[in-house]
Amino acid sequence: MYRTVLCLTDCDEASEMLRDRLGPGCRLIVASTILGALSQLRKFTPDLIFVQICLKEESCFDFLRVAQQVTEPKKIPMIAANVKDVLHESTESFIRRTCLFFGCRQYLTEQDFHSDGLRFQITQLMRTGALDKTAC
């Protein structure tokens, strides 16, 4: 049985790295725009939603605000990540708090995203999400 991750990213390198780290047991659905991600979210219920902060043309918070209304009742875990080193340390703590406020269960810094523990962190969140769904 495949786990499915909906990935909102406009960075091809990030989506390929995520695909490689998750391996063949996980199906990655990549959307490069907020509208595309919301459209995919209406079609199916993923096991996890991965959101890149600092999108080129859009604000990830626009997606998180809307997606939170869908993910909370369905108990779909969301994770936000900084996939490129574009943030100053002082703004990253604010962005982390904002992502958590909008329903993300975890925020990954650029170093966390490129670490060897990425797969473990994501699969752990998917397992927790699956347990939350069966507990209801």
Backbone torsions as a table, in degrees:
resi	resn	phi	psi	omega
1	MET	NA	129.0	-179.1
2	TYR	-85.0	142.8	167.8
3	ARG	-91.1	145.4	-178.2
4	THR	-118.7	131.3	177.6
5	VAL	-118.9	124.8	172.2
6	LEU	-89.8	123.6	-173.8
7	CYS	-118.6	117.7	173.9
8	LEU	-98.1	102.9	177.9
9	THR	-151.2	144.5	174.5
10	ASP	-110.3	18.7	179.7
11	CYS	-114.5	109.3	-178.2
12	ASP	-60.3	-37.3	179.8
13	GLU	-63.3	-39.1	-180.0
14	ALA	-67.1	-42.6	-179.5
15	SER	-68.0	-36.8	177.5
16	GLU	-67.8	-40.3	178.2
17	MET	-64.6	-41.5	178.3
18	LEU	-63.6	-42.4	178.2
19	ARG	-60.9	-43.8	179.1
20	ASP	-65.3	-43.4	-177.7
21	ARG	-67.9	-36.8	-178.4
22	LEU	-75.6	-27.3	175.4
23	GLY	82.0	-176.7	-174.3
24	PRO	-72.8	-14.8	-179.5
25	GLY	-82.3	2.7	-176.7
26	CYS	-130.8	130.3	177.9
27	ARG	-96.3	124.7	-178.4
28	LEU	-105.7	119.8	176.0
29	ILE	-103.4	114.7	-175.0
30	VAL	-102.4	130.3	172.9
31	ALA	-122.0	133.7	-177.2
32	SER	-97.1	-5.5	178.3
33	THR	-132.1	160.2	178.0
34	ILE	-63.2	-44.0	178.8
35	LEU	-60.1	-41.8	177.6
36	GLY	-64.1	-40.3	179.0
37	ALA	-67.3	-42.5	178.2
38	LEU	-65.4	-36.2	176.6
39	SER	-63.2	-43.6	177.5
40	GLN	-64.8	-38.6	-179.7
41	LEU	-65.3	-29.4	176.2
42	ARG	-74.6	-27.4	-176.9
43	LYS	-79.7	-35.7	-175.6
44	PHE	-151.5	166.5	178.4
45	THR	-107.2	107.8	-179.7
46	PRO	-76.6	165.2	175.7
47	ASP	-79.5	-22.2	-179.2
48	LEU	-159.3	149.5	174.1
49	ILE	-117.7	125.1	178.5
50	PHE	-107.3	126.1	-176.2
51	VAL	-123.6	125.6	174.2
52	GLN	-82.3	128.6	171.8
53	ILE	-83.0	167.8	-179.9
54	CYS	58.5	52.3	171.7
55	LEU	-66.2	153.2	-175.7
56	LYS	-66.6	-44.8	-171.7
57	GLU	-111.9	-12.6	-172.9
58	GLU	-134.1	168.1	176.5
59	SER	-100.4	125.3	179.3
60	CYS	-61.8	-24.9	-179.2
61	PHE	-68.2	-27.9	174.0
62	ASP	-62.6	-39.9	177.3
63	PHE	-70.2	-47.4	-176.2
64	LEU	-59.9	-39.3	-179.3
65	ARG	-61.3	-45.2	-179.4
66	VAL	-75.2	-43.2	-176.9
67	ALA	-64.8	-30.7	179.7
68	GLN	-58.3	-35.6	179.8
69	GLN	-66.9	-27.4	179.1
70	VAL	-89.0	-40.8	-172.5
71	THR	-75.5	-35.0	-177.8
72	GLU	-59.6	-52.4	-179.7
73	PRO	-65.2	-33.4	-178.4
74	LYS	-88.6	-5.9	179.1
75	LYS	58.3	43.7	175.8
76	ILE	-90.0	119.8	179.2
77	PRO	-71.6	141.9	175.0
78	MET	-117.9	144.1	176.9
79	ILE	-132.3	136.3	178.0
80	ALA	-113.3	145.9	-177.6
81	ALA	-145.2	145.4	171.4
82	ASN	-92.2	108.3	-174.0
83	VAL	-91.2	-13.3	177.8
84	LYS	-131.3	152.5	-178.7
85	ASP	-82.3	79.5	-177.3
86	VAL	-121.8	-3.5	-176.1
87	LEU	-106.4	145.7	172.0
88	HIS	-81.4	150.3	-177.6
89	GLU	-54.7	-38.3	-176.7
90	SER	-67.6	-33.2	179.2
91	THR	-83.1	-24.8	-177.0
92	GLU	-64.9	-36.6	179.5
93	SER	-66.6	-36.5	176.1
94	PHE	-65.5	-43.7	179.9
95	ILE	-64.9	-39.5	176.4
96	ARG	-58.2	-49.6	-179.2
97	ARG	-62.9	-39.0	179.9
98	THR	-66.6	-42.7	177.6
99	CYS	-61.6	-42.5	178.7
100	LEU	-66.8	-37.1	176.9
101	PHE	-61.5	-38.4	-179.0
102	PHE	-85.3	16.5	169.7
103	GLY	102.3	-1.0	177.2
104	CYS	-70.5	138.6	178.7
105	ARG	-84.7	-19.3	-179.3
106	GLN	-153.0	150.3	174.1
107	TYR	-123.8	129.9	179.5
108	LEU	-109.4	129.9	173.0
109	THR	-73.2	174.0	178.7
110	GLU	-61.6	-38.0	177.7
111	GLN	-66.8	-39.5	177.5
112	ASP	-63.8	-41.6	-178.6
113	PHE	-63.3	-37.3	-178.3
114	HIS	-91.1	7.3	-178.4
115	SER	-84.4	165.5	177.5
116	ASP	-71.7	-17.8	-178.2
117	GLY	-85.0	3.7	-177.7
118	LEU	-58.4	-47.7	-178.9
119	ARG	-60.7	-43.4	179.6
120	PHE	-60.8	-45.3	-178.4
121	GLN	-63.3	-41.1	-178.6
122	ILE	-71.0	-44.9	179.7
123	THR	-66.1	-33.2	176.7
124	GLN	-63.0	-42.5	178.2
125	LEU	-66.2	-37.9	178.4
126	MET	-65.8	-40.2	177.8
127	ARG	-63.9	-43.6	178.9
128	THR	-62.4	-41.6	177.2
129	GLY	-62.7	-39.7	178.5
130	ALA	-66.0	-39.6	177.9
131	LEU	-66.2	-39.1	178.0
132	ASP	-61.9	-38.3	-178.3
133	LYS	-68.0	-39.0	-177.6
134	THR	-77.9	-19.5	-178.0
135	ALA	-73.5	-21.3	-176.2
136	CYS	-75.6	NA	NA
